[in-house]
Amino acid sequence: MWYTKFVEDFKRCSKCGEEKPLSEFYRSKNHKDGLQYWCKGCVKEYQQEYRQTPEYKAFQQEYQREYRQEYRQTPEHKAFRQEYQREYQREYRQTPEYKEAERKRRQTPEYKEAERKRRQTPEYKEAERKRRQTPEFKEAERKRMQTPEYKEVERKRRQTPDGKATKRRGNHKRRALKANCTTESIDETKIWDECDNQCIYCGSTERLELDHVIALSNGGPNCESNLVIACKPCNSSKNAKPVAEWLLEDHSRSAHLRPLSELQKNKKLQPFLTKRLKVTLHKATCVE
């Protein structure tokens, strides 16, 4: 009985020919005794040799390729990939190499042109409008404008020609909105070219500024057709008066204005001269 039990606990491997305990054999349902013919050592040796063959490597590569393609379409992988890329980009953007490369890239003409076109798209303008209305942006902007650095930069900027022009446009728009007047985008360069960079009333080239032909206080629109170039004395003298009445009134006591016949032919002033005042100007011209 003891000998039979001893024989049953061992099995001969059909590959190496050695007798080994049953625990050294893998289980298999296809065999009568429920164990494989080869021992574990022989099976491992065969597997190691097979994994070095070109057929197995090609099969493994193809299997891994198909598995990766299927796995990349799963929601779990997409969510993991997005989070990983977001974290990687966040860390990479803090490196000196990225900051230097980004600084150089933003200075290229191609980037500036692409950025200019992108900011002119309706999608960008709508997204920027919504972003500026968020409480976070308003709070961050309020804190930024209170810093000494911002105040110093803003003070210097307001002293430049562009800064003065921006302030002037802002004042015009504010006054127009306060008087319930219509406002439009204005190209100041076009207005200066139309007036030949001189006062439209007297021809002076000193102390020039923008003037609303119909004053904003009288309901005049803030648009290019209602804007001309005038010198400081003419603009102050005209004030909020209608342009035709002011020309007749001031022309009778001041000789620095252009002749009435020349002013009457000016394309910028013609729309603002009523029929009655045109007749008056014509009579005054005949008297001259």
PLY file of the C-alpha trace (Angstrom):
ply
format ascii 1.0
element vertex 288
property float x
property float y
property float z
element edge 287
property int vertex1
property int vertex2
end_header
0.00 0.00 0.00
2.82 2.38 0.85
4.62 1.53 -2.41
1.49 2.23 -4.50
1.02 5.63 -2.92
4.65 6.44 -3.57
4.31 5.54 -7.26
1.11 7.55 -7.67
2.80 10.75 -6.31
5.39 10.77 -9.13
5.17 11.05 -12.90
7.68 10.75 -15.72
8.11 13.76 -18.04
7.81 12.71 -21.69
10.34 15.36 -22.78
13.23 15.16 -20.32
12.44 11.58 -19.14
12.79 12.41 -15.44
10.40 11.31 -12.75
9.09 14.30 -10.81
6.40 14.90 -8.22
2.93 15.67 -9.50
3.27 19.23 -8.26
5.91 19.78 -11.00
3.30 19.35 -13.74
0.68 21.79 -14.92
-2.95 20.72 -14.87
-4.73 19.85 -18.11
-8.33 18.71 -18.63
-7.40 17.06 -21.94
-5.42 14.26 -20.29
-6.72 11.29 -18.29
-4.70 12.02 -15.17
-5.48 15.73 -15.39
-1.81 16.69 -15.85
0.32 17.67 -18.83
2.93 15.33 -20.28
5.75 17.82 -19.87
6.98 19.05 -16.53
6.96 22.74 -15.63
10.68 23.13 -16.35
10.35 21.77 -19.88
7.26 23.88 -20.56
9.07 27.06 -19.45
12.11 26.19 -21.53
9.94 25.62 -24.59
8.09 28.89 -24.04
11.33 30.83 -23.73
12.62 29.37 -26.99
9.34 30.00 -28.78
9.22 33.63 -27.68
12.51 34.26 -29.46
11.19 33.08 -32.82
10.22 35.65 -35.54
6.73 34.15 -35.80
5.92 34.78 -32.15
7.37 38.32 -32.22
5.31 39.20 -35.28
2.18 37.74 -33.68
2.82 39.60 -30.43
3.34 42.91 -32.21
0.15 42.52 -34.20
-1.80 41.53 -31.09
-0.50 44.49 -29.11
-1.24 46.85 -31.99
-4.85 45.70 -32.22
-5.26 45.82 -28.46
-3.90 49.37 -28.25
-6.15 50.53 -31.08
-9.22 49.12 -29.33
-8.18 50.38 -25.91
-7.54 53.91 -27.18
-11.19 54.17 -28.21
-12.49 53.46 -24.71
-13.74 56.37 -22.55
-11.40 55.35 -19.74
-8.29 55.71 -21.89
-9.43 59.04 -23.35
-10.09 60.48 -19.90
-6.74 59.21 -18.61
-4.91 60.55 -21.66
-6.45 64.00 -21.36
-5.59 64.25 -17.69
-2.05 63.01 -18.30
-1.44 65.47 -21.13
-2.93 68.32 -19.11
-0.64 67.58 -16.17
2.40 67.14 -18.42
1.77 70.39 -20.26
1.24 72.22 -16.97
4.63 71.08 -15.70
6.41 71.60 -19.03
5.17 75.18 -19.39
6.96 76.09 -16.18
10.37 75.12 -17.55
12.83 77.82 -18.75
13.23 76.05 -22.09
9.51 76.32 -22.89
9.27 79.96 -21.80
12.23 80.96 -23.99
10.91 79.04 -27.00
7.43 80.53 -26.53
8.84 84.05 -26.26
10.70 83.64 -29.57
7.70 82.06 -31.26
5.41 84.94 -30.29
7.83 87.40 -31.89
7.66 85.82 -35.34
5.60 87.60 -38.07
3.70 84.39 -38.79
2.47 84.12 -35.20
1.47 87.80 -35.03
-0.49 87.56 -38.29
-2.24 84.35 -37.22
-3.06 85.85 -33.80
-4.44 88.99 -35.42
-6.75 86.97 -37.67
-7.83 84.74 -34.79
-8.84 87.70 -32.65
-11.02 89.03 -35.46
-13.18 85.91 -35.62
-16.72 86.09 -34.13
-16.01 83.00 -32.01
-13.02 84.63 -30.32
-14.86 87.91 -29.72
-17.84 86.11 -28.18
-15.62 83.95 -25.95
-13.57 86.98 -24.88
-16.74 88.94 -24.09
-18.04 86.13 -21.88
-14.66 85.72 -20.18
-14.48 89.41 -19.30
-17.90 89.20 -17.66
-16.91 86.48 -15.21
-16.38 87.46 -11.54
-12.93 85.87 -11.55
-11.72 88.05 -14.43
-13.15 91.23 -12.91
-11.53 90.52 -9.56
-8.16 89.69 -11.15
-8.34 92.82 -13.33
-9.21 94.99 -10.33
-6.19 93.70 -8.38
-3.90 94.10 -11.39
-4.92 97.72 -11.88
-4.08 98.50 -8.26
-0.45 97.38 -8.52
2.27 100.08 -8.68
3.74 98.51 -11.82
0.44 98.82 -13.71
-0.08 102.42 -12.60
3.44 103.40 -13.74
3.04 101.70 -17.13
-0.43 103.24 -17.60
0.88 106.71 -16.72
3.63 106.46 -19.36
1.24 105.01 -21.93
-1.23 107.87 -21.54
1.52 110.34 -22.43
2.15 108.69 -25.80
0.18 109.68 -28.96
-1.58 106.32 -28.99
-2.50 106.68 -25.34
-3.92 110.14 -25.88
-5.90 108.91 -28.89
-7.30 106.01 -26.85
-8.32 108.34 -24.05
-9.92 110.71 -26.55
-11.94 107.92 -28.18
-13.05 106.72 -24.78
-14.22 110.21 -23.80
-16.12 110.58 -27.07
-17.83 107.24 -26.64
-18.68 107.97 -23.00
-20.19 111.33 -23.87
-22.11 109.84 -26.79
-23.60 107.10 -24.62
-24.45 109.60 -21.92
-26.34 111.74 -24.48
-28.03 108.62 -26.00
-26.19 109.17 -29.31
-25.21 106.48 -31.78
-21.60 105.29 -31.77
-19.59 103.49 -34.45
-16.02 102.27 -34.87
-13.81 105.15 -36.00
-10.68 105.15 -38.16
-8.91 108.36 -37.13
-6.23 107.95 -39.82
-8.92 108.16 -42.50
-10.31 111.37 -41.00
-6.87 112.99 -40.86
-6.25 112.06 -44.50
-9.60 113.48 -45.62
-8.80 116.79 -43.91
-5.20 116.85 -45.23
-3.82 116.98 -41.66
-4.98 120.56 -41.15
-7.88 122.46 -39.65
-10.90 122.16 -41.92
-12.09 125.66 -40.95
-8.93 127.80 -41.12
-6.19 125.56 -42.53
-3.97 125.71 -39.45
-1.58 122.81 -38.74
-1.01 123.51 -35.05
-2.90 122.27 -31.98
-5.11 120.00 -34.05
-7.80 117.73 -32.58
-10.98 115.91 -33.53
-14.20 117.92 -33.63
-17.82 116.74 -33.88
-19.56 118.87 -36.50
-22.86 118.24 -34.72
-21.93 118.35 -31.06
-22.60 115.29 -28.93
-24.55 117.49 -26.54
-26.93 118.26 -29.42
-27.45 114.59 -30.30
-24.71 114.28 -32.94
-23.49 110.74 -33.68
-20.00 109.59 -32.79
-19.02 108.37 -36.28
-16.53 109.20 -39.03
-18.99 111.27 -41.07
-19.57 113.60 -38.10
-15.88 114.04 -37.26
-13.43 116.54 -38.77
-10.01 117.93 -37.87
-10.05 121.36 -36.23
-7.52 123.47 -34.39
-8.00 124.27 -30.74
-9.14 127.92 -31.29
-11.75 126.97 -33.93
-13.06 124.06 -31.88
-13.38 126.21 -28.77
-15.03 129.05 -30.69
-17.53 126.75 -32.38
-18.36 124.88 -29.17
-21.84 123.31 -29.59
-23.17 125.74 -32.19
-24.44 124.52 -35.58
-21.53 124.71 -37.98
-23.24 126.91 -40.61
-24.47 129.47 -38.08
-21.08 129.56 -36.43
-19.34 130.07 -39.78
-21.55 133.06 -40.62
-21.28 134.52 -37.15
-17.54 134.04 -36.75
-16.65 134.82 -40.35
-18.07 138.33 -40.02
-15.72 139.25 -37.18
-12.72 137.00 -37.80
-10.45 136.89 -40.81
-8.52 133.73 -39.95
-11.22 131.40 -41.38
-11.13 130.15 -44.93
-13.30 131.91 -47.55
-16.96 130.94 -47.38
-16.92 129.80 -51.02
-14.17 127.30 -50.18
-15.94 126.08 -47.06
-19.17 125.65 -49.00
-17.46 123.26 -51.46
-15.91 121.12 -48.73
-17.33 117.58 -48.95
-17.07 117.02 -45.22
-19.18 120.11 -44.41
-21.75 119.99 -47.21
-24.03 117.39 -45.50
-24.36 119.68 -42.47
-25.36 122.85 -44.36
-29.12 123.24 -44.64
-30.71 124.65 -47.78
-31.48 127.98 -46.13
-27.94 128.31 -44.79
-26.46 127.38 -48.17
-28.38 130.26 -49.70
-27.09 132.54 -46.99
-23.54 131.37 -47.61
-24.03 131.89 -51.33
-25.20 135.48 -50.77
-22.29 136.15 -48.45
-19.94 134.78 -51.09
-21.42 137.07 -53.74
-20.91 140.05 -51.43
-17.26 139.11 -51.07
0 1
1 2
2 3
3 4
4 5
5 6
6 7
7 8
8 9
9 10
10 11
11 12
12 13
13 14
14 15
15 16
16 17
17 18
18 19
19 20
20 21
21 22
22 23
23 24
24 25
25 26
26 27
27 28
28 29
29 30
30 31
31 32
32 33
33 34
34 35
35 36
36 37
37 38
38 39
39 40
40 41
41 42
42 43
43 44
44 45
45 46
46 47
47 48
48 49
49 50
50 51
51 52
52 53
53 54
54 55
55 56
56 57
57 58
58 59
59 60
60 61
61 62
62 63
63 64
64 65
65 66
66 67
67 68
68 69
69 70
70 71
71 72
72 73
73 74
74 75
75 76
76 77
77 78
78 79
79 80
80 81
81 82
82 83
83 84
84 85
85 86
86 87
87 88
88 89
89 90
90 91
91 92
92 93
93 94
94 95
95 96
96 97
97 98
98 99
99 100
100 101
101 102
102 103
103 104
104 105
105 106
106 107
107 108
108 109
109 110
110 111
111 112
112 113
113 114
114 115
115 116
116 117
117 118
118 119
119 120
120 121
121 122
122 123
123 124
124 125
125 126
126 127
127 128
128 129
129 130
130 131
131 132
132 133
133 134
134 135
135 136
136 137
137 138
138 139
139 140
140 141
141 142
142 143
143 144
144 145
145 146
146 147
147 148
148 149
149 150
150 151
151 152
152 153
153 154
154 155
155 156
156 157
157 158
158 159
159 160
160 161
161 162
162 163
163 164
164 165
165 166
166 167
167 168
168 169
169 170
170 171
171 172
172 173
173 174
174 175
175 176
176 177
177 178
178 179
179 180
180 181
181 182
182 183
183 184
184 185
185 186
186 187
187 188
188 189
189 190
190 191
191 192
192 193
193 194
194 195
195 196
196 197
197 198
198 199
199 200
200 201
201 202
202 203
203 204
204 205
205 206
206 207
207 208
208 209
209 210
210 211
211 212
212 213
213 214
214 215
215 216
216 217
217 218
218 219
219 220
220 221
221 222
222 223
223 224
224 225
225 226
226 227
227 228
228 229
229 230
230 231
231 232
232 233
233 234
234 235
235 236
236 237
237 238
238 239
239 240
240 241
241 242
242 243
243 244
244 245
245 246
246 247
247 248
248 249
249 250
250 251
251 252
252 253
253 254
254 255
255 256
256 257
257 258
258 259
259 260
260 261
261 262
262 263
263 264
264 265
265 266
266 267
267 268
268 269
269 270
270 271
271 272
272 273
273 274
274 275
275 276
276 277
277 278
278 279
279 280
280 281
281 282
282 283
283 284
284 285
285 286
286 287
